[in-house]
Amino acid sequence: MSKKLKKKNKTSVKEIFSLANENAPTYYVEAYKMLATNIEFIAVAQDCKNIMVTSSVPDEGKTNCAINLALALAGYGKKVCLVDCDLRKPSLHRLKRHSEGLTHVLKGEVSLEDAIFQYEDTKLFMLLGGVIPPNPTELLASKKMERVVSALAESFDFVIYDTPPCLGISDVAVLGRYMDAAILVCKHDDTDKRLASRAKFNLDSAGVNVIGAILSEYKAESDVQSHYSYYYSYGGYYYGKDDD
């Protein structure tokens, strides 16, 4: 059963990422265009460049939302960097392989410039997570991470950070101190309202500016839709690298 989930996970991420092409369902593309437009308006009013996308718990679609928001903003001509800050279980490397990532930068093994790469001929750039470290929270809380966030903000119009879920681990609260804004992803007909409320409370308590929420996998009855799901497997309450 777990093998099937892993295979579907990898395929699903690839399919969702390709929704920017001409085969993408119109309703899906338009939804993210609207989201990108709203983010642009908020950015003008609140001067926010560094935006993290999180959820209360795993399997709510936060990574898909981060990917497509970044693509939609890049599609509007914005220079965008998508950063994998889920150092416990990074996933953006499934979209495009690159030898260096954020952990390599934070450890001083490679420069930030060498770790960032452009995705095809778009205005989207990516910074993958890199190797999984034994001390993700400490790395994210380091002065080096603060300098990385500052440098990215100077080089890009928007920097979208895909972070871990915010309940149960402190990574998101640590990252929140560097962020201009956060978006909380909730899964339609699935997310527990109490957990979503607790996630919002935790973000507020950490001083994170929550500018809105995304309802993922919503299907309007009038639409003829295909079901796009992002499978992200976890064992029990453990959040981290697969045992295999």
N, C-alpha and C positions, 0 to 999 in steps of 0.2 A: 504493500500500500504506500509506504513512504517513498519507494522508488518512483511510483507513478506521480506522486506530488512533486518530486524534484524535477522530473522531466517536464511536467506541465508548467512548473514555475519558470524554467528557463525559456520555454517556447512562448509563454504568455508575455514575458517582459519584452521579447523581441517583437511580437505582434503589436503590442501597445506602442512601442517606440516608433514603429513604422507608420503610425496613423497620420503622420504629417504628410505622407505622400498622396498621390492622386487616388489611391484605392481606399482612402479613409472614409468612413461613413460621415455624411454631411453633418448630422446632428452632433456627432462627437467633436468634429473640428470646430463647429460653431460654438459649442459650449466652452471650449478652451480659448477661443478668440475673445469671447465675452469676458471670461475670467482675466485674460491678459489685459484687456482694455480697462477693467475695473482696477487691476493692480497699477496700471499706469496712472490713473487718476489719483489713487491713494498715494502713490510715490511722489507726485507733484505736491500734494497737500502736506504730506508728512516727511518728505525727504528720506524715503527708505529705499535702500539698495540691497541690503543683506536680508533675505527672507528665508526663514526655515519652514519646511513642511514636515509636520509630525502628525501623530495620531495617539489615541489613548493606549491601544494595545496593538499587537501584530495583526496582519491580515485585514487591514482596512483600506488598502490601496494608496498609501501615502507616496510610495516610490513612483507609481504610475502618474499620480497627480503632479509630482515634482518634475518628472520627465516632460510631460506634456505642457505644463505651464512654461517651462524653459523653452521648449520648442515654439510655443505660440508667441512668446515675447521675441524670440529670435526671428520669427516669421514677420514680425512688424518692423524689422530692421534694427532691433536693439542688439547690442553686443552683450551676450549672456554667458555666464559660466555656471555650470551645474556641478555641484560638489557632493561627493558621497561622504557624509560625516557619520554614517552608520558603521563605525569601526569594529563593532562586535559581529556584524553580519553584513558586510558590504555586498551590493548586488549590481552596481552600474557596470562592473567589468564584464557582465554578461552581454552588454550592448556592444561594447567595443574594447578590445584588449589593448592595454598599454603597460609597459614594463614598470613604470613608477606611479606612485600615488601619494595621497596625503600623509600617510605614516612615514614614507621615505623622506618627505619634506620636513616633517616635524622632528625626525631623528637626525636631520642634517646630512642625509646621504645623497640628496639631490636638490637642485635649486627648484624653486616654485615654477619658474619659466619652463624648465625641462619636463616637469611633471604634467603640465597642462597641455592638452592637445585639442585641435579643432576637429569638429565632427563634419567630415566630408566638405561640401562647399557651402555650408550654412554659416550663420553668425553665432552658432552655438559652440562653446568650448566646454571641455570636461576635465574635471580633476577627480580621478578615481580614489577609492579608499586606500588601496595599497594592501600590504600584508597585514593580517590581523595581529594587533599587538597584545601583550599581556596586561597592559595598563591603559586602556582606552580613555578612561575618565581623566587620568593624570595628563595624558597628551593633549586632550581637548581643553584642559584648564591651564595649559602652559602659556607663557609669554610668547612663545613661538607661534602658537595658534592665533593669538591676538594679532600678531604681526601679519600672519597669512591673511586673515580676514580684512585687515586694513589695506594690504597690498591689492587684494582682489577688488575691493570697493573702488580703488583708484583706477583700476584698469578696465572695469566693466560697467555697463549701464545697470545691470542687475546680476546679483549672485544668488542662485537658488540652492539652498542646502537641504539635502535629503538626510534627515536625522533618524535616530531610533525612536520607537514609541516612547512617550514621556512618563508612563507609569511603571514603577518598579525599579528604574535605574536613574541615576542622576545626570547622565550625559546631556540631556536636553536643557536642564536647568543651568548647567555649566555653559553650554553654548549660547543660551539665551542672553547672557551678559554682553555678547558681541553683536547680537542681531538687532536690526531695526524693526523687524516685524516677524510674526509667526502666523501660519495658517494651520488650522486643526482639521484633519480629514476624518470624516465619519462615514461609515459604510451603511448604505440604505438597507433598512430592514434587518440590520445585524448589530450595529453598535449599541451597547448598553448605555442608556441615557445617564445612569449614575456614574459610569466610568468616564463618559465624555465630560460630565460636569466636574468630576474630580480632576481630569486632565486640564480643563480650563482654569480651575482653581489653582492648581500647581503652577501653571504658566504665569498666572497673575501674581502669585506669591513670589515667584522668582523675578518679577519685574519685567516679564516679557510682554511686548505689545501685540496682543492677538487681534489681528485686523479682520478676521473672518474665518469661516469654515467652508469646507467643500463636502458635499454629499456625494460620495463615490458610488458608482454602479446603480444610480437611479435610472429607472426605465419608465418613461411616460407611456401610458396605455395606448396613446394614439400613434406612437412610433413603431415602426418595424425595425427591431434592433437585434443585433447579435450580442451575446453576453460575453463581455471581456472581463476576465477575472485575473487577479494577480495572486498567485498562491505563494505563500511565504511560510515555510514549515518551521515549527518550533516544538521542542519537546517539553511538555508540562509548562512550568513557569520559567524554565531556563531560557535565557535570551543570549544567543551567541552562535558560534561556529558549529556546523553539523559535526557529529561524531565520526563520520566516515573520512 
